[in-house]
Amino acid sequence: MNTKNPGPTISATELGTYARSRFCPRCAWVRLHIKKLPYQSFPGIFSSIDRYNKLIVHNHFDREGHAPSWLAELGETGEYLEPPHWSSFKTLDEETGITLRGEADGIFKLAGGSYVIVDYKTSRYSPAQQGMFKNYEVQLNAYALIAERLGLSPVSKLALVYMEPATDAETAQEPSLIDSRGFTMGFLARVVEVELKQEKLLPPLLRKARRIWDMTTPPSGIGDCKDCAAVSGLIEALGGSP
């Protein structure tokens, strides 16, 4: 690739979509070239819970000098780092000219001097959700690549930390959950380690993103892509042609 022709800036989350078995190149082209897409929304409650999760962990570190017991399997954590903002947590891929950026949920320094990067997920873990796991695998490996290039090296471990809401009927009967201000919802932590394989995983996806970026017109989508069908329906309804 000619790096004199700069490529796009892509988030680690977006790059993760390129690993999906149901990846749609047309949708990827649209996301790369049209930055202000309509009808885009993300429930703010999940971002709030993720931020609260980080505060809980950091406050525990400040009080106790180590991570909560439910993160013990990550290793002996010596300190936490405030994850850099995505505007500074980025790196240029020289081969493709793509700038890869992101913002990790948690970065911990282990007692041995290496780093562990985690991503919090407010959901129940299901081994059957392999499609989303591939997304997360790419996302975390991208964070590891960026971190090491910025001097947080070596990254020795990656993990997803699923915070599973305790919403079963038996738990809901506990009287102590209710007070004068409302009620408390508990979360059960489940740590799922993710394999470190930056060199194997990321380069093919970055090349794929560059090929799509270089297309002057959108490629064909996959046959039964719901988003493509929605876009075509919108264009048709507005009097254009899909």
C-alpha positions in Angstrom: 0.0 0.0 0.0 1.1 3.6 -0.7 1.2 5.3 2.7 1.7 8.6 0.8 -2.1 8.3 0.2 -3.4 8.4 3.7 -6.1 6.0 4.7 -9.0 6.6 7.1 -9.0 6.6 10.9 -10.8 3.5 12.2 -11.8 2.6 15.7 -10.8 -0.7 17.2 -14.6 -1.4 17.6 -15.2 -0.8 13.9 -12.2 -3.0 12.8 -13.8 -5.7 14.9 -16.8 -5.8 12.5 -14.5 -6.8 9.7 -14.0 -10.2 11.4 -17.7 -11.1 11.4 -18.8 -14.1 9.5 -21.7 -12.0 8.3 -19.5 -9.0 7.3 -21.2 -6.7 4.8 -18.7 -4.7 2.6 -21.3 -2.2 1.4 -22.2 -1.3 5.0 -18.5 -1.0 5.8 -18.0 1.4 2.9 -20.9 3.5 4.0 -19.5 3.8 7.6 -16.1 4.7 6.3 -17.3 7.4 3.9 -20.4 8.8 5.5 -19.5 10.0 9.0 -22.9 11.5 10.0 -25.3 8.7 9.5 -28.9 9.2 10.5 -30.8 7.3 13.2 -27.6 6.3 15.1 -28.2 5.8 18.8 -26.6 3.9 21.6 -28.5 3.4 25.0 -26.7 5.7 27.4 -27.4 3.4 30.3 -24.7 0.9 29.2 -22.0 3.7 28.9 -23.0 4.8 32.4 -22.7 1.3 33.8 -19.3 0.8 32.2 -18.1 4.2 33.6 -19.4 3.2 37.1 -17.7 -0.2 36.8 -14.4 1.6 36.2 -15.0 3.8 39.2 -15.8 0.9 41.4 -12.5 -0.8 40.4 -10.4 2.3 40.7 -11.8 3.2 44.1 -11.1 -0.3 45.3 -7.5 0.0 44.2 -7.2 3.3 46.0 -8.6 1.8 49.2 -7.0 -1.6 49.2 -4.0 -1.3 46.9 -5.1 -4.1 44.6 -7.9 -5.1 42.3 -11.2 -6.6 43.5 -11.1 -10.3 44.2 -13.2 -11.0 41.1 -10.3 -9.8 39.0 -7.7 -11.9 40.8 -7.4 -14.4 37.9 -5.9 -11.6 35.8 -2.7 -11.9 38.0 -1.3 -9.8 40.7 -2.2 -6.3 39.8 0.0 -3.6 41.1 -1.8 -0.5 39.9 -4.3 0.8 37.4 -3.8 3.4 34.7 -6.3 5.9 33.6 -7.0 4.8 30.0 -6.0 7.4 27.5 -8.7 9.2 25.5 -9.2 7.8 22.0 -7.9 11.1 20.5 -4.4 10.2 21.8 -4.7 6.4 22.0 -3.9 5.7 18.4 -1.3 4.4 16.0 -0.6 4.6 12.2 -0.3 1.3 10.3 2.5 2.0 7.9 1.5 -0.7 5.4 -2.1 0.5 4.9 -2.0 4.1 5.9 -4.8 3.5 8.3 -4.8 5.2 11.7 -6.2 2.8 14.3 -7.7 4.3 17.5 -9.6 3.3 20.5 -10.2 3.7 24.2 -9.8 0.8 26.6 -12.0 0.3 29.6 -9.3 -0.8 31.9 -5.5 -1.0 31.9 -3.7 -2.6 34.8 0.0 -3.0 35.5 0.9 -6.4 36.9 3.5 -6.9 39.6 5.9 -8.3 37.1 5.9 -5.1 35.0 3.7 -6.2 32.1 0.2 -4.9 31.3 -3.3 -6.4 31.1 -6.1 -4.7 29.1 -9.7 -5.4 29.9 -13.0 -4.4 28.3 -16.2 -4.4 30.4 -19.4 -5.8 28.9 -22.7 -5.3 30.6 -24.3 -8.5 29.5 -24.4 -12.3 30.2 -21.6 -14.3 28.7 -22.7 -16.9 26.2 -20.2 -19.2 24.5 -22.7 -19.5 21.6 -22.2 -15.8 20.7 -19.0 -16.4 18.7 -19.9 -13.7 16.2 -19.6 -11.0 18.8 -16.6 -12.6 20.5 -14.7 -12.2 17.2 -15.5 -8.5 17.3 -14.2 -8.2 20.9 -11.1 -10.3 20.1 -10.1 -7.9 17.4 -11.0 -4.9 19.6 -8.8 -6.0 22.5 -5.9 -7.0 20.2 -6.1 -3.6 18.6 -5.8 -2.0 22.0 -2.8 -4.1 22.8 -1.1 -3.0 19.5 -1.7 0.7 20.3 -0.7 0.4 23.9 2.6 -1.3 23.1 3.4 1.3 20.4 2.8 4.0 23.0 5.2 2.5 25.5 2.8 0.4 27.6 4.8 -2.8 26.9 4.6 -5.6 27.0 0.9 -6.4 27.1 0.8 -9.9 28.6 -2.9 -10.5 28.9 -6.3 -9.5 27.5 -9.7 -10.1 29.0 -13.4 -9.4 28.7 -15.1 -8.8 32.0 -18.8 -9.5 31.7 -20.9 -7.9 34.3 -24.0 -10.1 34.4 -27.0 -8.4 36.0 -28.5 -10.4 38.9 -32.1 -10.2 37.9 -33.5 -13.6 38.8 -36.7 -13.9 40.7 -35.0 -15.3 43.9 -32.6 -12.3 44.1 -35.5 -9.8 43.5 -37.1 -11.1 46.8 -34.2 -9.8 48.9 -35.6 -7.0 51.1 -32.2 -5.3 51.5 -32.2 -4.3 47.8 -34.9 -1.6 48.5 -34.4 1.6 50.4 -35.9 5.1 50.5 -34.1 6.2 47.3 -35.0 3.2 45.1 -33.5 -0.2 44.7 -30.1 -1.8 44.1 -29.2 -4.1 41.3 -26.2 -6.4 41.7 -23.8 -7.6 39.0 -21.9 -10.8 38.9 -18.4 -10.6 37.3 -17.2 -13.2 34.8 -13.7 -12.9 33.3 -13.1 -14.4 29.9 -9.5 -14.3 28.7 -8.8 -13.3 25.0 -5.8 -14.7 23.1 -3.0 -12.2 22.2 -2.4 -12.5 18.5 -2.0 -9.0 17.1 0.4 -10.0 14.2 -1.9 -12.8 13.0 -5.3 -11.1 13.5 -4.9 -7.4 12.6 -3.0 -7.0 9.4 -5.5 -8.9 7.1 -8.4 -6.9 8.5 -6.5 -3.6 8.1 -5.8 -4.5 4.4 -9.5 -5.4 4.0 -10.5 -2.0 5.4 -8.0 -0.2 3.1 -9.4 -2.0 0.0 -12.9 -0.9 0.8 -11.8 2.6 1.6 -10.1 2.9 -1.8 -13.3 2.0 -3.7 -14.8 5.0 -5.3 -18.3 3.5 -5.3 -19.9 1.2 -2.7 -19.4 -2.5 -3.3 -22.3 -5.0 -3.3 -23.6 -6.0 0.0 -24.3 -9.5 1.2 -27.6 -10.8 -0.1 -29.8 -10.7 3.0 -28.2 -7.7 4.9 -31.0 -6.0 6.8 -29.2 -2.7 6.9 -28.7 -2.7 3.1 -32.4 -3.4 2.7 -33.3 -0.6 5.0 -31.1 1.9 3.1 -32.5 0.8 -0.2 -36.1 1.1 1.1 -35.3 4.6 2.4 -33.9 5.8 -0.9 -36.9 4.3 -2.8 -39.4 5.9 -0.4 -37.6 9.3 -0.9 -38.0 9.0 -4.7 -34.5 8.0 -5.5 -33.0 4.7 -6.8 -31.2 2.2 -4.5 
